[in-house]
Amino acid sequence: MRFQKDGISFQYPDNWRLTREDAEAGWTVTVESPDTAFFLLTLDESMPEVGLVIQTSLDALQADYPDLEADDALESLASQPAMGHDIRFFSLDLTNTCCTRSFYVGAGTVLAMWQASDLDFDQVEPVFQAIRASLRIEED
């Protein structure tokens, strides 16, 4: 399957469910596996700073999971430098891994987040890698 909007596109597995929410300054799309995994992508057309986006995301998770552990992360997504965090926390007696990355595109600031419980993470990590590798930005 393929998602495409505002020059941003990515591919995801046929058995994952896509939901999209429009917001005043952009949109959020989430694709969910049949198990615990999900991949989320948000476009904020108001162009907040990447550092603010990733810190706000970390703060929101920390409010729910005060004992989380987070490491700074940097990678290339859609040929753009993307900063964020690799985060680990406990929920419902399971360890969870959540990764956040943010970067700029012509249409705004993008936040990518992917998460799964550690029961599923090893199995779904190649899917997360494939989704990230398929991420494309078409600038006007």
Secondary structure, DSSP 4 states (H G I P E B T S, - for coil): -EEEETTEEEE--TTSEEEEEEETTEEEEEEE-SSS-EEEEEEETT---HHHHHHHHHHHHHHH-TT-EEEEEEEEETTEEEEEEEEEEEETTEEEEEEEEEEEETTEEEEEEEEEEHHHHHHHHHHHHHHHHH-EE---
